[in-house]
Amino acid sequence: MSIPKVLHVSSARLAVGGVERFLLGFCENLRQEYKFALLSGADESFQSRLGQAGCFPFAWNVKSPLDLQAAEQVGAAMALYQPAIVHLHDARAALIVRLLSRQRGAKIVYTVHLPPYSYRWKRFTALRRFIYAQVERFLNRSFTDAIVYPSISGWQEALHRQYSPSHKAFCIPNGIDLTPFASPSFERRSVNEVPIVCTVARLSEEKNVGLVLEAASLLVKQGLRFVLWIVGDGPQRKELEMKAERLGLASYTRFWGAQADVLPFLQKADIFVLASWYEGGRSYSVMEAQAAGLGCVLSNVADHAEMAAEGCGRVFPPGDVSACAEQLGWLIAHPQERGEMGRAGRAKAFREYSLQTMVGQYRNLYRSLLEEGV
């Protein structure tokens, strides 16, 4: 019996991020059951890592959602590879690919890592998000076999607003490899005399790291002692470093840059904070922070409220500097309570965030789709 072929498609220039982590874990764990290829503009480093996970790369350069040359490249890749399943990973790729995929008889799966109608920044007006939602609704109904939401809140919204038919909409939350956090060598450092507040994020507009700096500035004015670690890199790094200087935070803040392994930073930190304007579901950095036993302060977007429930963290309205500072200040001032919060979050992570659980649910979805075509 031949092994089914799956073509993953992303129009993004994949390098480092949530979609990249999803693909690596997905392909590594299912490589014995499926043949994988990826059509994308991924950089060479990520292509190499994906190749090691058992996924063959096709180069794809997409300039716009209506890029005819990019559409031709899709057709050529599909004719050459002949996938049984086409698995889409962003809205632009989904718009270009779905009509072509249907014509070739492939089953179409769309993982909505972030719905385009969920964007919340100045370039995305309410009208623009409305138009995106209508296009999504049409394509989901007519040209897609399964729409997967990694976000519980995103799935519920899609059903409530009828963006996706209920029989095609599935909720499969993201998961992480918990092995490093369960290792006998994993050990949390005892409480630091001066608490370390840590954020792990791409330094770009949607992650809103500037708000963390503003909240830290308010805490300094209140006389609280702490250190702020910013782990990550991105287009806003220089701007954020200058902002830290302007706010008088130079002696409180350290920019660590991009790190291949963030676990050592989480092990040494006391509190985790993430101030994103939006997320696609369970944030990978929050899952890791909770698995590492950190109390979390999170903007109330995507599934953050659910992740913080039952004493596992605290949320604040996105964009609210004072509320973020209030929650951080409380955790800084209450080491015993933040320790209890960290233990509750760690228990939740091992109960709910397993990569194997996520992969198993996708395995079942793939099988059901392929059986429909038999």
Protein Blocks (a to p, Z undefined) as FASTA:
>chain_A
ZZdddddddfbdcfbdjklmmmmmmmmmmmmmpccddddfbdfklmmmmmmnopacdddd
dfbfklmklmmmmmmmmmmnopabdcdfbfklmmmmmmmmmmnopacddddfbafklpcc
fklcfklmmmmmmmmmmmmmmmcfbdcdfbfklmmmmmmnomacfklpccddddddfklm
mpmkbccddddfbacddddddddfklommmmmmmmmmmmmnopacddddedddjklmmmm
mmmmmnopmmmpccebjafblklmmmmmmbdcdfbfbdfbjcfklmmmmmnopacdddde
hjlmmmmgghiaccddehilklmmmmmmmmmmmmmlmmmmmmmmmmmmmmmmgfklmmmm
mmmmmmmmmmmmZZ
